[in-house]
Amino acid sequence: MTAGEPDTEATTGYWQDLTPEVPARFPATPPYRFGYPATLPCGRVLVLPLRGLPAGDRAVASLIANQASNLVVAALADHMATQARTFDAEIVVGLPTLGLAFASEVAERLGQPRYVPLGYSRKFWYDDALSEPVSSITSPDASKKLRLDPNLLSLIEGRRVVLVDDAISTGATALAAVRLLQKVGVEIAGMVVAMKQTNRWQASTTALPVRAVFGCPLFQRGEGGWIPLAETQPDIP
C-alpha cells in the first residue's frame, strides 16, 4: 500500500456485529487494509477500523463506543465486568467521554445500583478544587480539566473504586483521574477498559493495574496494507 492509496473507509458498518470468525472481506492475518479483527475472550471477533495517524506511516485500531450497537456494548461490558471483579471494588467510576458508555453497564453486572461519572464540562455549582488538568497531544495547554460533581463526593470518599473507560492509549486521562481521586481520599483498586490501544501508556501508568478485554498494536504502512508492530502489542488482560 502506497502513501497515495486510500487507507480508510466509512465506519457506519463497524462496531455493529460480533462474528464467530473473521468476515470474508477482511484478511485474518497481516497485512490489514481497512479493518483489524480483534478476538474477544469468548472467541467472537470484533472488526475495528484502522485509522492512519497524521504522520501518514502509522495507524491505530479504533473503537467508538457510542456508535457501537447495543449487542457489542453489552458483550464488551460482560467481559469488562469479569475483569472488574478481580479488583473487588465498592463502586465504579466512569471516565469521560466514551467510558461512560460502559460504566453503568459494568456497575449493573457487578450488582452496584449506580456509578460515579467524571466529566469535562463545568457546571456552575462545581468546585475547582475537585478538578484535575488533562494534558495530551490534542490539548497541550492542559486547558481541559477532569471534574467531579461535589454532590457525588460522599459516594466515593474513603471507598475502594475501579475506573472504567472505553480504551487506554496515552494514559493521560487515567493519570488525571488517579490524581483527582487521590486528593479526596479514594482508594483506586485498578482500571478496566474494553481496549488497550498499543502499549505506549504503560511507561506512565506503572502504579495503576489495568485490565482489558482485548488489545491492539500500532500499525506500520507496508506492502499491501498495515503491518502490526509486534513490540507495541499490549499484554491482555
C-alpha positions as CSV (number, residue, x, y, z in Angstrom):
1,M,0.0,0.0,0.0
2,T,1.5,3.3,-1.0
3,A,1.0,6.7,0.7
4,G,-1.3,7.8,-2.0
5,E,-3.8,4.9,-1.7
6,P,-6.9,5.3,0.5
7,D,-6.4,3.7,3.9
8,T,-9.8,4.3,5.5
9,E,-13.4,3.7,4.7
10,A,-16.8,4.8,6.1
11,T,-17.2,3.4,9.6
12,T,-21.0,3.1,9.5
13,G,-20.9,-0.7,9.4
14,Y,-18.2,-1.1,12.1
15,W,-18.8,-1.9,15.8
16,Q,-22.2,-3.4,15.0
17,D,-21.6,-7.2,14.9
18,L,-19.7,-10.0,16.6
19,T,-18.9,-12.9,14.3
20,P,-17.7,-16.5,15.0
21,E,-14.8,-15.9,12.6
22,V,-13.2,-13.0,10.6
23,P,-15.7,-11.8,7.9
24,A,-14.6,-12.8,4.4
25,R,-13.9,-9.3,3.2
26,F,-11.3,-8.7,5.9
27,P,-7.9,-10.5,5.9
28,A,-7.4,-12.7,9.0
29,T,-3.7,-12.1,9.0
30,P,-1.5,-9.2,8.1
31,P,-1.2,-7.1,6.1
32,Y,-4.5,-5.5,7.0
33,R,-6.2,-2.9,4.8
34,F,-9.2,-1.3,6.4
35,G,-10.1,-3.4,9.4
36,Y,-8.3,-5.2,12.2
37,P,-10.0,-8.3,13.7
38,A,-9.9,-8.4,17.5
39,T,-10.8,-11.6,19.2
40,L,-12.8,-11.4,22.4
41,P,-12.3,-13.9,25.3
42,C,-15.4,-15.7,24.2
43,G,-13.9,-16.4,20.8
44,R,-16.0,-14.0,18.9
45,V,-14.5,-11.4,16.5
46,L,-15.0,-7.7,16.5
47,V,-13.5,-5.9,13.5
48,L,-12.2,-2.5,14.2
49,P,-11.5,0.2,11.6
50,L,-7.9,1.2,11.1
51,R,-7.1,4.9,11.2
52,G,-4.0,6.4,9.7
53,L,-2.2,8.8,12.1
54,P,-1.3,12.3,10.9
55,A,2.3,11.4,10.1
56,G,0.9,9.0,7.4
57,D,3.0,5.9,8.0
58,R,1.4,4.6,11.2
59,A,-2.2,3.6,12.1
60,V,-4.2,2.5,15.1
61,A,-7.4,0.4,15.5
62,S,-10.4,2.5,16.6
63,L,-13.3,1.8,19.0
64,I,-16.1,4.4,19.3
65,A,-18.4,3.0,21.9
66,N,-21.3,5.5,21.4
67,Q,-21.5,4.4,17.8
68,A,-21.5,0.7,18.6
69,S,-24.6,-1.5,18.6
70,N,-26.2,-2.5,21.9
71,L,-25.1,-6.0,21.2
72,V,-21.4,-5.1,21.0
73,V,-21.6,-2.8,24.0
74,A,-23.3,-5.5,26.1
75,A,-20.8,-8.1,25.1
76,L,-17.8,-5.9,25.9
77,A,-19.4,-4.9,29.2
78,D,-19.8,-8.6,30.1
79,H,-16.1,-9.2,29.7
80,M,-15.2,-5.9,31.4
81,A,-17.3,-6.8,34.4
82,T,-15.4,-10.2,34.7
83,Q,-12.1,-8.2,34.8
84,A,-13.5,-5.7,37.2
85,R,-14.5,-8.4,39.7
86,T,-10.8,-9.1,40.3
87,F,-10.4,-5.7,41.8
88,D,-13.1,-6.2,44.5
89,A,-14.2,-2.6,44.3
90,E,-17.1,-1.0,46.1
91,I,-18.1,1.3,43.3
92,V,-17.4,2.1,39.6
93,V,-16.0,5.4,38.5
94,G,-16.6,6.1,34.8
95,L,-14.2,8.3,32.8
96,P,-15.4,10.6,30.0
97,T,-16.4,10.6,27.4
98,L,-16.8,7.2,25.9
99,G,-16.0,5.3,29.1
100,L,-19.5,6.4,30.3
101,A,-21.0,4.1,27.7
102,F,-19.6,1.2,29.7
103,A,-19.6,2.4,33.3
104,S,-23.3,1.9,34.0
105,E,-23.3,-1.5,32.2
106,V,-20.3,-2.7,34.2
107,A,-21.7,-1.4,37.5
108,E,-25.0,-3.2,36.9
109,R,-23.2,-6.5,36.2
110,L,-21.3,-6.1,39.5
111,G,-24.6,-5.7,41.4
112,Q,-24.0,-2.0,42.1
113,P,-27.1,0.2,41.8
114,R,-25.2,3.3,40.4
115,Y,-21.8,4.5,39.3
116,V,-20.0,7.8,39.7
117,P,-19.2,9.7,36.4
118,L,-16.3,12.1,36.0
119,G,-16.7,14.8,33.3
120,Y,-15.1,17.7,31.4
121,S,-17.8,20.3,31.5
122,R,-18.1,22.7,34.5
123,K,-21.5,23.2,36.0
124,F,-22.0,26.4,38.0
125,W,-22.0,24.6,41.3
126,Y,-18.8,22.8,40.7
127,D,-15.7,23.3,42.9
128,D,-12.4,23.8,41.0
129,A,-10.7,22.0,43.9
130,L,-12.4,18.9,42.6
131,S,-10.7,19.1,39.2
132,E,-7.5,18.0,37.5
133,P,-5.9,19.2,34.2
134,V,-5.7,16.7,31.4
135,S,-2.7,17.4,29.2
136,S,-2.5,15.4,25.9
137,I,-1.3,15.8,22.3
138,T,-4.7,17.3,21.4
139,S,-4.7,19.7,24.4
140,P,-1.1,20.5,25.2
141,D,-2.0,23.6,27.2
142,A,-3.9,21.5,29.7
143,S,-6.9,23.7,29.4
144,K,-9.2,20.7,29.6
145,K,-10.0,19.5,33.1
146,L,-11.4,16.3,34.6
147,R,-14.1,17.2,37.1
148,L,-16.1,15.5,39.9
149,D,-19.5,16.8,40.8
150,P,-19.2,17.8,44.5
151,N,-22.6,16.3,45.1
152,L,-21.1,12.8,44.3
153,L,-18.1,13.2,46.6
154,S,-19.8,11.4,49.5
155,L,-20.4,8.3,47.3
156,I,-16.6,7.6,46.8
157,E,-14.8,9.4,49.6
158,G,-12.8,6.8,51.5
159,R,-14.0,4.0,49.4
160,R,-12.4,1.5,47.0
161,V,-13.2,2.2,43.4
162,V,-12.4,0.7,39.9
163,L,-12.0,3.1,37.0
164,V,-13.8,2.2,33.8
165,D,-13.0,3.6,30.3
166,D,-13.5,2.6,26.7
167,A,-9.8,2.5,26.0
168,I,-6.4,3.4,27.2
169,S,-4.0,5.0,24.8
170,T,-1.6,7.6,26.2
171,G,-2.8,7.2,29.8
172,A,-3.3,10.9,30.2
173,T,-7.0,10.6,31.3
174,A,-6.3,7.7,33.6
175,L,-3.5,9.6,35.4
176,A,-5.6,12.7,35.8
177,A,-8.4,10.6,37.3
178,V,-5.9,9.0,39.7
179,R,-4.6,12.4,40.8
180,L,-8.1,13.8,41.2
181,L,-9.5,10.9,43.2
182,Q,-6.4,10.5,45.5
183,K,-6.9,14.2,46.5
184,V,-10.2,13.2,48.1
185,G,-9.0,10.0,49.8
186,V,-10.3,7.4,47.3
187,E,-8.6,4.1,47.1
188,I,-8.1,3.2,43.4
189,A,-8.1,-0.6,43.0
190,G,-7.4,-0.6,39.3
191,M,-8.8,0.2,35.9
192,V,-10.8,-1.8,33.3
193,V,-11.1,-0.9,29.7
194,A,-12.5,-2.5,26.6
195,M,-9.3,-1.9,24.6
196,K,-5.7,-1.4,25.3
197,Q,-4.6,0.7,22.3
198,T,-0.9,-0.1,21.9
199,N,1.3,-0.2,25.0
200,R,2.6,3.4,25.0
201,W,0.6,4.2,28.1
202,Q,2.5,1.6,30.2
203,A,5.5,3.8,30.9
204,S,3.4,6.4,32.6
205,T,0.9,4.2,34.5
206,T,3.1,1.6,36.1
207,A,1.4,2.0,39.5
208,L,-2.1,1.5,38.1
209,P,-3.2,-2.0,37.3
210,V,-5.1,-2.0,34.0
211,R,-7.1,-4.9,32.6
212,A,-8.7,-5.1,29.2
213,V,-11.0,-7.3,27.0
214,F,-8.6,-7.0,24.1
215,G,-5.5,-5.1,22.9
216,C,-4.3,-3.7,19.6
217,P,-0.8,-2.8,18.4
218,L,0.4,0.1,16.5
219,F,0.5,-0.5,12.7
220,Q,3.1,0.5,10.1
221,R,2.3,1.1,6.4
222,G,3.7,-1.7,4.4
223,E,3.3,-3.6,1.1
224,G,-0.4,-4.4,0.7
225,G,-1.6,-2.8,3.9
226,W,-0.9,-2.1,7.5
227,I,1.6,-4.3,9.4
228,P,1.3,-4.8,13.2
229,L,4.4,-3.7,15.1
230,A,4.9,-6.7,17.5
231,E,6.7,-4.7,20.1
232,T,3.7,-2.4,20.6
233,Q,1.2,-5.2,21.3
234,P,-0.1,-4.8,24.9
235,D,-0.5,-7.7,27.3
236,I,-4.0,-9.0,27.9
237,P,-5.9,-8.8,30.2
